[in-house]
Structures are given as structure tokens and as C-alpha cells.
Amino acid sequence: MAKTLTEIRSLARSHTRTALNVLVGVMRSKDATAAARVSAANAILDRGWGKAPQAIETGDGDPLEVIHRIERVIVHPENPHSESL
């Protein structure tokens, strides 16, 4: 019987404390590989603080500049397709 997305999320969230304890255990384990320890540490940080922002680059290697602009346009009521300033 298929579970709904809400049921699956609820079930997964019910294991949050255990999952974090496992990640902390791997991060602290002297027997774990360095890669496993770093991966666990990153997972813990991502969940606690969110992922670090990523820059979006253009094709030439420069970061993409996002410009937000709000523009007010006044339209003449007799000719709604023309702009009047």
C-alpha cells in the first residue's frame, strides 16, 4: 500500500534525532574515514544552518548579477497601449 508524501515525511521526521545521533557518531568516530567524517559534519551543518549560498556564474566565469527593478508605468486612459510620462 503506497504511502502519501505527507506520511513519508512524517515518518522520516520521526527519526530525526536518531539520524542526527548517527551523523554525530560518524563525525566523531576515529575508525571512520576522513571522507565519511567530513560528509557527516557537512550534513549536520547543512541541517542546522542551511546550505551555503552558491554563486551563479555566467559563461565567461563572472558571477551573475541580479538586478531587481520595480517600474511604474502610467497609461493614458484613452489609449491603453501607449505609455505617457
C-alpha positions in Angstrom: 0.0 0.0 0.0 1.5 3.3 -1.1 2.1 6.0 1.5 1.3 9.6 0.8 4.1 12.1 0.7 2.9 13.6 4.0 3.0 10.2 5.7 6.5 9.6 4.4 7.7 13.0 5.5 6.2 12.4 8.9 7.8 9.0 9.3 11.2 10.4 8.2 11.0 13.3 10.6 10.1 11.0 13.5 13.7 9.5 13.0 15.4 12.9 13.1 17.0 12.6 16.5 18.4 9.1 15.7 19.7 10.2 12.3 21.5 13.2 13.8 23.0 11.0 16.5 24.3 8.6 13.8 25.8 11.5 11.9 27.4 12.8 15.1 28.7 9.3 15.8 30.3 9.0 12.4 31.7 12.5 12.6 33.4 11.7 15.9 34.5 8.2 15.1 38.2 7.7 14.9 37.5 4.5 12.8 35.5 6.3 10.1 37.3 7.5 7.0 38.1 11.2 6.7 35.6 11.4 3.8 32.8 9.9 5.9 33.6 12.2 8.9 33.6 15.3 6.6 30.4 14.2 4.9 28.7 13.7 8.3 29.9 17.1 9.5 28.6 18.8 6.4 25.2 17.1 6.7 25.0 18.3 10.3 25.9 21.9 9.4 23.5 22.0 6.4 20.6 20.9 8.6 21.5 23.3 11.4 22.5 26.3 9.4 21.3 25.8 5.9 23.5 25.3 2.8 26.0 28.0 2.0 24.8 30.3 -0.8 26.2 29.4 -4.3 27.2 32.0 -6.8 25.8 31.5 -10.3 28.4 32.2 -13.0 27.9 33.4 -16.5 29.7 31.7 -19.4 32.7 34.0 -19.0 33.4 33.0 -15.4 32.0 36.1 -13.8 29.3 35.9 -11.2 25.8 36.6 -12.4 24.5 40.0 -11.3 20.8 40.0 -10.4 19.0 43.3 -10.7 15.6 43.8 -9.1 13.6 46.6 -10.6 10.2 47.9 -9.9 8.8 50.2 -12.6 5.7 52.3 -12.5 4.1 52.8 -15.9 1.3 55.3 -16.4 -1.0 54.6 -19.3 -3.2 57.2 -20.9 -6.9 56.1 -20.4 -7.9 56.9 -24.0 -5.0 54.9 -25.5 -4.1 52.0 -23.1 -1.4 50.7 -25.4 0.7 53.8 -25.2 2.8 55.0 -22.2 2.8 58.6 -21.1 5.4 60.0 -18.9 
